[in-house]
């Protein structure tokens, strides 16, 4: 029996100015560095900054036929409007990561969808870099899916960031790791709770 080939479709969505495209590029670059096939597509609304923005990343073991994602395995929703727009499209058994700093109310979703609430803005603010919330959310995704390490993503920051923003790489690396640590801590608490009940 042949092993099932890996295939993951991700939508990262939020409003313009949240670094949605940057997060998608870091994920795509990381996947390529780790030897996967990757496609990346981005979409802005007409108003761009402050309007809706999303990108689609497809990661696979084999060449990818279509870069368009209609029913993602994973949605990273950085604001409520993006959650409302894309959450109904998630595949059965999909993963939903929400920025709980900005999203308080959840829509009705299929019971098979796993939801992970990550206070991405709060994490970034604690690091003194509010604009790195995108990296906190991405770090949470990497830790949850266990596809690639945060170290691999960190190594790709210099290739993705414009040279004028290289001074921001250290804090963005911290945000990646902080997002991953947040998920690790949730897992540890869940395991501790299971062992005491």
C-alpha positions in Angstrom: 0.0 0.0 0.0 1.4 3.4 -1.0 1.5 6.2 1.6 -1.1 9.0 1.2 0.5 12.0 -0.4 0.6 15.2 1.7 -1.7 18.0 0.5 -2.7 21.1 2.6 -4.6 24.2 1.5 -4.5 27.2 3.7 -6.2 30.6 3.6 -4.8 33.4 5.7 -7.2 36.4 5.9 -7.6 39.7 7.7 -7.7 43.4 6.9 -5.1 45.3 4.9 -2.2 46.3 7.1 -2.2 43.1 9.2 0.6 41.6 7.3 -1.6 38.8 5.8 0.5 38.5 2.6 3.7 38.6 4.5 2.6 35.7 6.6 1.6 33.7 3.5 5.0 34.4 1.9 6.9 33.2 5.0 4.8 30.0 5.1 5.3 29.4 1.3 9.1 30.1 1.6 9.4 27.8 4.6 7.5 25.0 2.8 9.8 25.4 -0.3 12.9 25.4 1.9 11.7 22.1 3.4 11.3 20.5 0.0 7.6 20.8 -0.6 5.7 21.9 -3.7 4.0 25.2 -3.1 1.7 27.7 -4.7 0.9 31.2 -3.3 -1.9 33.6 -4.4 -3.0 36.9 -2.8 -6.1 39.0 -3.0 -6.8 42.5 -1.9 -10.1 44.4 -1.8 -10.1 47.7 -3.7 -9.4 49.9 -0.7 -6.4 47.8 0.3 -5.2 49.1 3.7 -8.1 48.6 6.1 -10.0 46.6 3.6 -10.1 42.8 3.4 -7.0 40.9 2.4 -6.3 37.2 2.0 -3.8 34.8 0.6 -4.0 31.2 -0.4 -1.2 28.8 0.1 -1.2 25.2 -1.1 1.5 22.8 0.1 2.0 19.3 -1.3 4.4 16.5 -2.0 3.7 16.6 -5.7 3.2 19.3 -8.3 0.0 21.4 -7.6 -2.5 21.6 -10.4 -4.5 24.7 -9.2 -3.4 27.5 -6.8 -7.0 28.6 -6.1 -8.3 27.5 -2.7 -12.1 27.1 -2.3 -12.3 24.7 0.6 -9.2 25.1 2.8 -7.9 22.5 5.3 -6.9 25.5 7.5 -8.1 29.0 7.9 -6.2 31.6 9.9 -8.7 34.4 10.5 -7.2 37.6 11.8 -10.5 39.6 12.1 -14.2 38.9 12.3 -15.1 39.8 8.7 -12.6 37.3 7.4 -13.9 34.6 9.8 -17.5 35.2 8.6 -16.4 35.1 5.0 -14.2 32.0 5.0 -15.1 29.8 7.9 -18.1 28.3 6.2 -15.8 27.1 3.4 -13.5 25.0 5.7 -13.3 21.3 4.9 -14.7 18.7 7.3 -12.1 18.0 10.0 -10.5 21.4 9.1 -8.5 23.6 11.5 -9.6 27.1 12.3 -7.2 29.5 14.0 -8.7 32.8 15.1 -7.1 35.9 16.4 -9.0 36.0 19.7 -7.7 39.5 20.4 -10.1 40.8 17.8 -12.7 38.0 17.5 -14.9 37.3 20.4 -18.0 35.6 18.9 -17.8 32.4 16.9 -20.1 31.5 14.0 -21.9 28.2 13.9 -19.5 25.6 12.5 -19.5 21.9 11.9 -18.6 19.9 15.0 -15.7 18.3 13.2 -13.8 21.6 12.8 -11.1 22.1 15.4 -10.9 25.7 16.6 -7.7 27.2 18.1 -8.1 30.7 19.7 -4.8 32.6 19.7 -4.6 36.2 21.1 -2.2 37.2 18.3 -2.5 40.9 18.8 -1.9 40.6 22.6 1.2 38.4 22.0 2.6 41.0 19.6 1.9 43.9 21.9 3.6 42.1 24.8 6.7 41.9 22.5 6.5 45.6 21.8 5.6 45.0 18.2 1.9 45.2 17.4 2.5 44.6 13.7 4.0 41.2 14.4 0.6 39.6 15.3 0.7 37.9 11.9 3.8 36.0 12.9 2.3 35.0 16.2 -0.6 33.5 14.4 1.7 31.8 11.9 3.8 30.4 14.7 0.7 29.0 16.3 -0.2 27.3 13.0 3.3 25.8 12.6 3.2 24.4 16.1 -0.3 23.0 15.8 0.2 21.3 12.4 3.7 20.2 13.0 4.6 20.4 9.3 7.6 22.7 9.7 9.5 24.1 12.7 9.5 27.7 13.8 13.2 27.6 13.3 12.8 26.8 9.6 10.3 29.7 9.3 12.7 32.0 11.2 15.5 31.2 8.8 13.2 32.3 5.9 12.4 35.8 7.3 15.4 37.5 5.7 14.5 36.1 2.2 10.9 37.4 2.5 11.3 40.8 4.3 12.4 43.7 2.2 15.9 44.8 3.1 14.7 48.0 4.7 12.7 46.0 7.2 15.5 43.6 8.2 15.8 45.4 11.5 12.4 44.0 12.4 13.4 40.4 11.8 14.4 39.6 15.5 11.1 40.7 16.9 9.2 38.9 14.2 11.2 35.7 15.0 10.2 36.2 18.7 6.6 36.5 17.6 6.8 33.2 15.6 8.2 31.4 18.7 5.7 33.1 21.1 2.8 31.9 19.0 4.2 28.4 19.0 4.8 28.5 22.7 1.2 29.6 23.3 0.0 26.4 21.5 2.5 24.3 23.4 1.2 25.6 26.7 -2.4 24.8 25.7 -1.3 21.3 24.9 0.5 20.9 28.2 -2.5 22.2 30.2 -4.8 19.8 28.3 -2.5 16.8 29.0 -2.2 17.8 32.7 -6.0 18.1 33.0 -6.4 14.6 31.4 -4.0 13.0 33.8 -5.7 14.5 36.9 -9.3 13.5 35.9 
